Amino acid sequence: MESGSRSSHDKLAILVGGGPAPGINGVIASAAIEAINCGLEVIGLNDGFKWLVAGDASHVTELRIRDVSRIHFTGGSILRTSRTNPARNEQHLERAVQTLTELGVRYLLCIGGDDTTYGAAKIAERCRGRIGVATVPKTIDNDLPLPENAVTFGFETARAAGTAIIESLMEDARTTGRWYLAVTMGRKSGSLALGMCKSAGATLAVIPEEFSGEYIELDAVVDTIVGAIIKRAAYGRDDGVALVAEGIAERLNPETLKTLSNSSLDAYGHLHLADIPLGWLLRDRIREALEGLNLGTTVVAKDIGYELRCAKPVPFDVEYTRTLGYGAVRYLLNGGSGALIAITGGRVTPVNLEDLRDPQTGRIRVRMVDVGTESFEVARSYMIRLELSDFQEPECSKLASHTNLSPQAFAERFLTAVKATSASP
């Protein structure tokens, strides 16, 4: 439907799905203002898809310009959010579409990550144009496959806020002579952990993408960090900060996962990673390994994640989200539906949701860190961790001298962990 043929009763509904990310309110504000200026009524659907799949049309908020004009620089979501999956089954999907129809919704804007995008794609497929559907990519994990490798909104703010925390931990580690083990968000992609490490100049980051094979052995992660502690000691330093992406937990050997927690699955079939005590588990295993090597290093676990999701957005995300919200409305009013709104070269670029699906799973593809790029190479080159060259003499003897192992025993112990990573220089 062209903008000139719109009914005066056309209505735009906006919802937010998944975890919070800085910049959500910027999208809501710019989309609502542009829609109202184009003659639409705008409503906010509270709590994501939660009430839609319940067939409840009462949890809505009218959005007026005076309600949203100054929210773009605030964190959180004025519409709240949830992880309810509208495509969990046929009943959920049908009720969601029926409730939208009952509300008189002509256009639906979904703000979310890969799971929300998947739900929106299923709704667009079911509506067949009766309701125009667009999504805006939101996730601090930076794991949606956007054109030209563009970042998802919220990532830059999360990286900046996380970098400030890491810098403080680095100073505390130096002052007190200890190591911090910081577990960061990133369900599958290690982009946030790597970005924070690179920006702060932390000692090392351990991310899922660098490990070859389907599963990651816990011992390989432990020895990667223990090896870094030893190498740092050989440089005369007893302090450091290691970042670990939480997605490591999801790729652990299934037998190992069974022993970690009684974690259930969320509405999209994912493990509740927050229920898996990865930081504490690694801390205890690392302490045990250090004691066995006669190293009296203090290791402290620290989770970094929830405090990043509702941070006040940095100017990049404020500016970025205002363009995304505006672009989404213009796309819908020009007759578009079933696309994710991206920005390439300063221009709004709709990407067909079908093109984002994994042909094998039907789910939205996840963008992983490309360990073959110069960007990753630079990050690795500044980390302190064992490399293949460290097992040659005289380096191997120098490193082994900081433990109770012979050079041969040191190589036998740690070479396996180094070879486990496909990104080993």
SULNOR-V805647 format. One record per pair of residues at least 6 apart in sequence whose C-alpha atoms are under 8 Angstrom apart, sorted by the first residue. I is the first residue (numbers start at 1). J is the second residue. If there is no record, write none. Layout:
i->I j->J
i->I j->J
This chain:
i->1 j->333
i->1 j->334
i->1 j->335
i->2 j->333
i->2 j->334
i->2 j->335
i->3 j->333
i->3 j->334
i->3 j->335
i->8 j->39
i->8 j->40
i->9 j->40
i->9 j->41
i->10 j->40
i->10 j->41
i->10 j->104
i->10 j->105
i->10 j->106
i->10 j->107
i->11 j->40
i->11 j->41
i->11 j->42
i->11 j->43
i->11 j->104
i->11 j->105
i->11 j->106
i->11 j->107
i->12 j->35
i->12 j->40
i->12 j->41
i->12 j->42
i->12 j->43
i->12 j->105
i->12 j->106
i->12 j->107
i->12 j->108
i->12 j->109
i->13 j->42
i->13 j->43
i->13 j->44
i->13 j->45
i->13 j->105
i->13 j->107
i->13 j->108
i->13 j->109
i->14 j->28
i->14 j->42
i->14 j->43
i->14 j->44
i->14 j->45
i->14 j->108
i->14 j->109
i->14 j->110
i->14 j->111
i->15 j->44
i->15 j->45
i->15 j->46
i->15 j->47
i->15 j->48
i->15 j->49
i->15 j->79
i->15 j->81
i->15 j->108
i->15 j->109
i->15 j->110
i->15 j->111
i->16 j->24
i->16 j->45
i->16 j->46
i->16 j->47
i->16 j->48
i->16 j->77
i->16 j->79
i->16 j->80
i->16 j->81
i->16 j->82
i->16 j->110
i->16 j->111
i->16 j->112
i->17 j->47
i->17 j->48
i->17 j->49
i->17 j->81
i->17 j->82
i->17 j->83
i->17 j->84
i->17 j->110
i->17 j->111
i->17 j->112
i->17 j->113
i->17 j->116
i->18 j->48
i->18 j->81
i->18 j->82
i->18 j->83
i->18 j->112
i->18 j->113
i->18 j->115
i->18 j->116
i->19 j->81
i->19 j->82
i->19 j->83
i->19 j->112
i->19 j->139
i->19 j->309
i->20 j->76
i->20 j->77
i->20 j->81
i->20 j->139
i->20 j->309
i->20 j->310
i->21 j->75
i->21 j->76
i->21 j->138
i->21 j->139
i->21 j->140
i->21 j->153
i->21 j->154
i->21 j->155
i->21 j->158
i->21 j->308
i->21 j->309
i->21 j->310
i->21 j->311
i->22 j->74
i->22 j->75
i->22 j->76
i->22 j->153
i->22 j->154
i->22 j->155
i->22 j->157
i->22 j->158
i->22 j->308
i->22 j->309
i->22 j->310
i->22 j->311
i->22 j->312
i->22 j->313
i->22 j->317
i->23 j->72
i->23 j->73
i->23 j->74
i->23 j->75
i->23 j->76
i->23 j->153
i->23 j->154
i->23 j->312
i->23 j->313
i->23 j->317
i->23 j->318
i->23 j->321
i->24 j->72
i->24 j->75
i->24 j->76
i->24 j->77
i->24 j->111
i->24 j->138
i->24 j->321
i->25 j->71
i->25 j->72
i->25 j->73
i->25 j->74
i->25 j->75
i->25 j->76
i->25 j->77
i->25 j->78
i->26 j->71
i->26 j->72
i->26 j->73
i->26 j->318
i->26 j->321
i->26 j->322
i->26 j->325
i->27 j->72
i->27 j->111
i->27 j->321
i->27 j->322
i->27 j->323
i->27 j->324
i->27 j->325
i->27 j->326
i->28 j->68
i->28 j->325
i->29 j->65
i->29 j->68
i->29 j->69
i->29 j->70
i->29 j->71
i->29 j->72
i->29 j->322
i->29 j->325
i->30 j->321
i->30 j->322
i->30 j->323
i->30 j->325
i->30 j->326
i->31 j->322
i->31 j->325
i->31 j->326
i->31 j->327
i->31 j->328
i->31 j->329
i->32 j->42
i->32 j->63
i->32 j->64
i->32 j->65
i->32 j->68
i->33 j->64
i->33 j->65
i->33 j->68
i->33 j->69
i->34 j->326
i->34 j->329
i->35 j->41
i->35 j->42
i->35 j->329
i->36 j->42
i->36 j->64
i->36 j->65
i->42 j->62
i->42 j->63
i->42 j->64
i->43 j->60
i->43 j->61
i->43 j->62
i->43 j->63
i->44 j->60
i->44 j->61
i->44 j->62
i->44 j->63
i->44 j->79
i->45 j->59
i->45 j->60
i->45 j->61
i->45 j->79
i->46 j->59
i->46 j->60
i->46 j->61
i->46 j->79
i->46 j->80
i->46 j->81
i->47 j->79
i->47 j->80
i->47 j->81
i->47 j->82
i->48 j->79
i->48 j->80
i->48 j->81
i->48 j->82
i->48 j->83
i->48 j->84
i->49 j->82
i->49 j->83
i->49 j->84
i->49 j->85
i->49 j->86
i->49 j->96
i->50 j->82
i->50 j->83
i->50 j->84
i->50 j->85
i->51 j->57
i->51 j->59
i->52 j->86
i->52 j->95
i->52 j->96
i->52 j->97
i->52 j->99
i->52 j->100
i->53 j->86
i->53 j->91
i->53 j->92
i->53 j->93
i->53 j->94
i->53 j->95
i->53 j->96
i->53 j->99
i->54 j->92
i->54 j->95
i->54 j->96
i->55 j->95
i->55 j->96
i->55 j->98
i->55 j->99
i->56 j->99
i->57 j->99
i->57 j->100
i->57 j->102
i->57 j->103
i->72 j->318
i->72 j->322
i->73 j->312
i->73 j->313
i->73 j->318
i->74 j->311
i->74 j->312
i->74 j->313
i->75 j->310
i->75 j->311
i->75 j->312
i->75 j->313
i->76 j->309
i->76 j->310
i->76 j->311
i->83 j->116
i->83 j->266
i->83 j->267
i->83 j->268
i->84 j->267
i->84 j->268
i->85 j->92
i->85 j->115
i->85 j->116
i->85 j->119
i->85 j->267
i->85 j->268
i->86 j->92
i->86 j->93
i->86 j->96
i->86 j->119
i->86 j->123
i->87 j->93
i->87 j->118
i->87 j->119
i->87 j->122
i->87 j->123
i->88 j->267
i->88 j->268
i->93 j->122
i->93 j->123
i->96 j->123
i->97 j->123
i->97 j->126
i->97 j->127
i->105 j->131
i->106 j->130
i->106 j->131
i->106 j->132
i->107 j->131
i->107 j->132
i->107 j->133
i->107 j->332
i->108 j->131
i->108 j->132
i->108 j->133
i->108 j->134
i->109 j->133
i->109 j->134
i->109 j->135
i->109 j->136
i->109 j->328
i->110 j->116
i->110 j->117
i->110 j->120
i->110 j->133
i->110 j->134
i->110 j->135
i->110 j->136
i->111 j->135
i->111 j->136
i->111 j->137
i->111 j->138
i->112 j->135
i->112 j->136
i->112 j->137
i->112 j->138
i->112 j->139
i->113 j->137
i->113 j->138
i->113 j->139
i->113 j->144
i->114 j->137
i->114 j->143
i->114 j->144
i->114 j->364
i->114 j->365
i->114 j->366
i->115 j->268
i->115 j->364
i->117 j->135
i->117 j->137
i->117 j->340
i->117 j->353
i->117 j->364
i->118 j->363
i->118 j->364
i->120 j->133
i->120 j->134
i->120 j->135
i->120 j->338
i->121 j->133
i->121 j->338
i->121 j->339
i->121 j->353
i->121 j->354
i->123 j->133
i->124 j->131
i->124 j->132
i->124 j->133
i->124 j->337
i->124 j->338
i->125 j->338
i->129 j->337
i->131 j->337
i->132 j->332
i->132 j->335
i->132 j->336
i->132 j->337
i->132 j->338
i->133 j->332
i->133 j->336
i->133 j->337
i->133 j->338
i->133 j->339
i->134 j->328
i->134 j->332
i->134 j->337
i->134 j->338
i->134 j->339
i->134 j->340
i->134 j->341
i->135 j->328
i->135 j->339
i->135 j->340
i->135 j->341
i->136 j->324
i->136 j->325
i->136 j->328
i->136 j->340
i->136 j->341
i->136 j->342
i->137 j->144
i->137 j->152
i->137 j->153
i->137 j->340
i->137 j->341
i->137 j->342
i->138 j->152
i->138 j->153
i->138 j->154
i->139 j->152
i->139 j->153
i->139 j->154
i->139 j->155
i->140 j->152
i->140 j->153
i->140 j->154
i->140 j->155
i->140 j->156
i->140 j->158
i->140 j->186
i->140 j->192
i->140 j->309
i->141 j->155
i->141 j->185
i->141 j->186
i->141 j->187
i->141 j->189
i->141 j->190
i->141 j->191
i->141 j->192
i->142 j->151
i->142 j->152
i->142 j->153
i->142 j->155
i->142 j->189
i->142 j->191
i->142 j->192
i->142 j->367
i->143 j->152
i->143 j->188
i->143 j->189
i->143 j->191
i->143 j->366
i->143 j->367
i->143 j->368
i->144 j->152
i->144 j->365
i->144 j->366
i->144 j->367
i->145 j->356
i->145 j->365
i->145 j->366
i->145 j->367
i->146 j->152
i->146 j->342
i->147 j->342
i->147 j->343
i->147 j->344
i->148 j->344
i->150 j->343
i->150 j->344
i->153 j->317
i->153 j->320
i->153 j->321
i->154 j->309
i->154 j->313
i->154 j->317
i->155 j->192
i->156 j->314
i->156 j->316
i->156 j->317
i->157 j->308
i->157 j->311
i->157 j->312
i->157 j->313
i->157 j->314
i->157 j->316
i->157 j->317
i->158 j->192
i->158 j->308
i->158 j->309
i->158 j->311
i->159 j->192
i->159 j->195
i->159 j->196
i->160 j->196
i->161 j->308
i->161 j->311
i->162 j->196
i->162 j->304
i->162 j->308
i->163 j->196
i->163 j->197
i->163 j->199
i->163 j->200
i->164 j->200
i->166 j->196
i->166 j->197
i->166 j->200
i->166 j->202
i->166 j->241
i->167 j->200
i->167 j->202
i->169 j->180
i->169 j->241
i->170 j->180
i->170 j->202
i->170 j->240
i->170 j->241
i->173 j->179
i->173 j->180
i->173 j->239
i->173 j->240
i->173 j->241
i->174 j->238
i->174 j->239
i->174 j->240
i->176 j->239
i->177 j->238
i->177 j->239
i->177 j->298
i->178 j->238
i->178 j->239
i->178 j->240
i->178 j->297
i->178 j->298
i->178 j->299
i->178 j->300
i->179 j->238
i->179 j->239
i->179 j->240
i->179 j->241
i->179 j->242
i->179 j->297
i->179 j->298
i->179 j->299
i->179 j->300
i->180 j->240
i->180 j->241
i->180 j->242
i->180 j->299
i->180 j->300
i->180 j->301
i->180 j->302
i->181 j->241
i->181 j->242
i->181 j->243
i->181 j->244
i->181 j->279
i->181 j->283
i->181 j->299
i->181 j->300
i->181 j->301
i->181 j->302
i->182 j->241
i->182 j->242
i->182 j->243
i->182 j->244
i->182 j->279
i->182 j->301
i->182 j->302
i->182 j->303
i->182 j->304
i->183 j->243
i->183 j->244
i->183 j->245
i->183 j->246
i->183 j->278
i->183 j->279
i->183 j->301
i->183 j->302
i->183 j->303
i->183 j->304
i->184 j->192
i->184 j->193
i->184 j->243
i->184 j->244
i->184 j->245
i->184 j->246
i->184 j->303
i->184 j->304
i->184 j->305
i->185 j->192
i->185 j->193
i->185 j->245
i->185 j->246
i->185 j->247
i->185 j->304
i->185 j->305
i->186 j->192
i->186 j->193
i->186 j->245
i->186 j->246
i->186 j->247
i->187 j->245
i->187 j->246
i->187 j->247
i->187 j->250
i->187 j->273
i->188 j->208
i->188 j->246
i->188 j->247
i->188 j->248
i->188 j->250
i->188 j->366
i->188 j->368
i->189 j->207
i->189 j->208
i->189 j->209
i->189 j->245
i->189 j->247
i->189 j->366
i->189 j->367
i->189 j->368
i->189 j->369
i->190 j->206
i->190 j->207
i->190 j->208
i->190 j->209
i->190 j->245
i->190 j->247
i->190 j->368
i->190 j->369
i->191 j->368
i->191 j->369
i->192 j->245
i->193 j->205
i->193 j->206
i->193 j->207
i->193 j->243
i->193 j->244
i->193 j->245
i->194 j->205
i->194 j->206
i->194 j->207
i->194 j->243
i->194 j->379
i->197 j->203
i->197 j->204
i->197 j->205
i->197 j->243
i->197 j->379
i->198 j->379
i->198 j->382
i->201 j->382
i->201 j->383
i->202 j->240
i->202 j->241
i->202 j->242
i->202 j->243
i->202 j->383
i->203 j->240
i->203 j->241
i->203 j->242
i->203 j->382
i->203 j->383
i->203 j->384
i->204 j->228
i->204 j->241
i->204 j->242
i->204 j->243
i->204 j->380
i->204 j->383
i->204 j->384
i->204 j->385
i->205 j->242
i->205 j->243
i->205 j->244
i->205 j->245
i->205 j->383
i->206 j->221
i->206 j->242
i->206 j->243
i->206 j->244
i->206 j->245
i->207 j->244
i->207 j->245
i->207 j->247
i->207 j->248
i->208 j->216
i->208 j->245
i->208 j->247
i->208 j->248
i->208 j->251
i->209 j->368
i->209 j->369
i->209 j->370
i->209 j->371
i->210 j->371
i->210 j->421
i->210 j->422
i->210 j->423
i->211 j->420
i->211 j->421
i->211 j->422
i->211 j->423
i->212 j->420
i->212 j->421
i->212 j->422
i->214 j->251
i->215 j->251
i->215 j->252
i->215 j->253
i->216 j->248
i->216 j->251
i->216 j->252
i->216 j->253
i->217 j->252
i->217 j->253
i->218 j->252
i->218 j->253
i->218 j->256
i->219 j->417
i->220 j->416
i->220 j->417
i->220 j->418
i->220 j->420
i->221 j->417
i->222 j->282
i->222 j->285
i->222 j->286
i->223 j->286
i->223 j->414
i->223 j->417
i->224 j->385
i->224 j->386
i->224 j->414
i->224 j->417
i->224 j->418
i->225 j->242
i->225 j->286
i->225 j->385
i->226 j->286
i->226 j->289
i->226 j->290
i->227 j->385
i->227 j->386
i->227 j->414
i->228 j->384
i->228 j->385
i->228 j->386
i->229 j->238
i->229 j->239
i->229 j->240
i->229 j->385
i->230 j->399
i->230 j->402
i->230 j->403
i->231 j->384
i->231 j->385
i->231 j->386
i->231 j->399
i->232 j->238
i->232 j->239
i->232 j->240
i->232 j->384
i->232 j->385
i->233 j->402
i->234 j->398
i->234 j->399
i->234 j->402
i->238 j->297
i->246 j->273
i->246 j->278
i->247 j->273
i->249 j->257
i->249 j->273
i->249 j->276
i->249 j->278
i->250 j->271
i->250 j->273
i->260 j->276
i->260 j->277
i->261 j->275
i->261 j->276
i->261 j->277
i->262 j->275
i->263 j->271
i->263 j->272
i->263 j->273
i->263 j->275
i->263 j->276
i->264 j->271
i->264 j->272
i->265 j->271
i->265 j->272
i->266 j->272
i->279 j->301
i->279 j->302
i->279 j->303
i->280 j->301
i->283 j->299
i->283 j->300
i->283 j->301
i->286 j->299
i->287 j->297
i->287 j->298
i->287 j->299
i->290 j->296
i->290 j->297
i->293 j->403
i->293 j->404
i->293 j->405
i->294 j->403
i->294 j->404
i->295 j->402
i->295 j->403
i->323 j->348
i->324 j->341
i->324 j->342
i->324 j->343
i->324 j->348
i->327 j->341
i->327 j->348
i->328 j->341
i->331 j->337
i->331 j->350
i->338 j->352
i->338 j->353
i->338 j->354
i->339 j->350
i->339 j->351
i->339 j->352
i->339 j->353
i->340 j->350
i->340 j->351
i->340 j->352
i->340 j->353
i->341 j->348
i->341 j->349
i->341 j->350
i->341 j->351
i->342 j->348
i->342 j->349
i->342 j->350
i->342 j->351
i->343 j->349
i->356 j->364
i->356 j->365
i->357 j->363
i->357 j->364
i->357 j->365
i->358 j->364
i->358 j->365
i->370 j->376
i->371 j->377
i->371 j->423
i->372 j->423
i->386 j->418
i->387 j->418
i->387 j->424
i->387 j->425
i->388 j->415
i->388 j->418
i->388 j->419
i->388 j->424
i->388 j->425
i->389 j->395
i->390 j->396
i->391 j->411
i->391 j->415
i->396 j->407
i->396 j->410
i->396 j->411
i->397 j->406
i->397 j->407
i->399 j->407
i->400 j->406
i->400 j->407
i->400 j->410
i->401 j->407
i->418 j->424
